Amino acid sequence: MSLPAWGAMPRLCSNLLLSLLVASSATAVTMDWTFVGDPGNAADSTGYGSVPYSYLIGTYEVTNAQYAEFLNAKAASDSLELYNTAMGFDGSFGGGINRSGSSGSYAYTTVPGRENWPVIFVSLYDSVRFANWLSNGQGSGDTETGAYTLLGGTATPGNGLTVTRNAGATFFLPSEGEWYKAAYYDPATSSYFDYPHGANAEIGCGGGPTGANCNNFFGHVTDVGRYTLSASPYGTFDQGGNAWEWTETILTSSAQSDRVLRGADWGNSPFILSAPFSRQQMRPGDDSPGGFRLAMVPEPSTGLLVIAGLLGFAVHRRGRP
């Protein structure tokens, strides 16, 4: 067995440390994180991608298994409408979570074989409530406070059109800039690629490890991280294809306070995965088949960003969560 190249050693070490330290703070849902450094980088020609601080972003999209844990913890009655019945729909692109029982005792199970598919049919409100729940320790943790303050206690928050990230948030939806940098920016050259697999050439849609889930090759979402050789320069997976992903960014030109989604999905043509085109907008309460990934800035006392900064640029695993 050959040893990894010396240049890969910092990445492997930082991955191990971050995985252990981040997982130790979780009670049920654990996630893989990728370190995004080079703070203060310039934006690209479209004006996106400049972020003045280091942060972590989910290596993968949030999965059905992770979201089902959330539902079982917080949706026994589901007054906040965290579950969409389409999640259990076994159609052309499918869902992945079934609900049983009656209000007050709902239970949620993943569809066999779809545990690691990205959860879809989530609204912006579902996504930020998941982030709040993680921020509050999971379990019985509150969904209405934390990274975001949601008012009214109803499925559609009273301040839903204007809600933004609170200062000091730990787990949150990435902004468009944070999402874009993790997908397209190359810290080695301080430049941007056209596609989120570290290349300017159009990515192929197919079943091999160097492709992406697009152009209806499968006709539905697939396991996150399936394309093991198509990581972004930082080490994230599926930022092109599989599922559109919510960002917290409000589209200022929208009269309805639409939010920006990035990344394209399983049905889009490959050119839609490129940086200029991988963008759409939806109203925050819309739960059309989009998904999400989270970002985080750890508490300063954990030292995670310091460790990651010392040991390497990217933190990622070549495989499924």
Residue, then its C-alpha position, 0 to 999 in steps of 0.5 A: m500500500s502506498l502512502p499519500a503524497w506529502g501534500a495530501m497529509p495536512r488535508l487528511c489530518s485536518n479532516l480527522l480532527l474536524s470530524l472528531l471534534v464536530a461530531s462530539s458536539a452532536t447528539a443524533v445528527t452528525m455531519d461532514w464539514t469542509f473548511v473554506g479558507d482564504p478569507g477576503n478573497a476577491a469576487d469573480s466577474t459576476g460579483y459573487g464569491s467574496v467572503p471576508y472570513s473562514y467558515l465550514i460548509g456541509t460537504y454534502e447536502v442534508t439527507n433524508a436520514q438527517y431530516a427524518e431525525f429532525l422530524n421525529a424530534k420536532a414534528a409529532s404534531d407538525s404544526l409548523e408543517l416541517y413535513n411535506t407529503a411529497m417527501g413520501f411520494d414514490g414517483s419519477f424523482g421520488g421523496g424519501i421519508n414516510r409518515s405514519g400515525s396521527s397528529g400528536s404521534y406522527a412517526y417518520t421513517t426513511v424509504p429503504g435505499r433512499e436514506n442518503w438521498p438529499v432531502i427535497f420538498v423543503s422550504l426556506y422556513d424548514s431549512v432555517r428551522f433545521a439550522n436552529w434545531l442544530s444550534n440549540g442542541q438537537g433533541s427538544g431544541d427550539t426551532e424558532t430561535g438560534a441562528y434565525t429568530l422566527l416570529g409568530g409560532t406558525a408555519t409561515p413566520g410573521n417575519g418570514l419575508t425579511v428574516t436574516r441570520n443573527a449575529g454569532a450564529t453557529f449553524f446556518l444556511p449559507s449565503e449566496g457568497e458562501w455557497y458560491k465560493a465553496a463551489y467554484y473558488d480555487p484557493a491554490t490559484s485565487s481564481y474561479f472555475d466555471y464548474p463545481h468540479g474544479a474544471n472549466a470544461e462542461i461536466g458529464c451527466g452520468g453514472g461514473p465517478t467523475g460526472a454529476n447527476c443531471n440531464n435526467f440520467f437517473g430521473h431522480v436524486t441519488d445518494v449524496g457524494r455518489y460522484t467521488l471524483s467530482a469534488s469542488p476545489y475545497g472538497t464539497f460534493d453535488q454543488g452541481g446537479n442532484a438538487w437545487e439548494w436554498t441560500e439565505t440570500i434575499l433577491t433584492s429585485s424581487a417584490q416577494s422577497d424571493r430567496v436565491l437557490r444555487g446548484a441545479d438539479w437532476g433534470n437540468s442540462p449540464f450547462i445549467l451547473s456552470a457558475p453563470f447559470s446555476r441560479q434561480q429564485m423562489r418564495p421562502g414558503d415554496d417547498s418545490p423540490g429543492g434541498f439544502r446544505l448548511a454552513m457553520v462558524p464554530e464557537p471560538s473556544t473550539g479552535l476548529l477554524v484555527i486547527a483547520g487553517l493550520l493543517g490545510f485548505a480543504v476538509h472532506r471525505r471521499g465517500r458517503p456520510 
